[in-house]
Amino acid sequence: MSFFRAFLPIVLVCGCATETLRLSSPRSVSAAEIGPYALHEECVMLSAGERIGYRFRAQPPVSFNIHFHEGNTVVMPIDIASSGDEAGVFAADREQIYCLTWEAGAQGSVLDYRVQPLERRQ
């Protein structure tokens, strides 16, 4: 676990309503610059059973996780130590604000990503 990840805030600070965190259409970001050892986050509110698709490319590679806060604990259902190109599907098992987080190394990174809502599985 990296130094910065160990000190992720325990409380999610958000001055906005949770409705603004709902993912009703795809979100895409191109050429987001992440400074050395810095983080970039995209947080979404998901209900139990909701699914999102994600895809990213980063140069140089970054660490990536999807996490949520439960009391004083940070729970990471997905945690990838280093990747420059990743895609997947994440299904929420409970209603929660989930954050997709990319962390750059010493050189920083440039990140392109897309997060989109998917149909619930029947």
Buried (B, 14 or more C-beta within 10 A) or exposed (E): EEEBBEEBEEEEEEEEEEEEBBBEEEBEEEEBEBEEBEBBEBBBBBEEEBBBBBBBBBEEBBBBBBBBBEEEEBEBEBEBEEBEEBEEEBBBEEEBBBBBBBBBBEEBBBBBBBBBBEEEEE
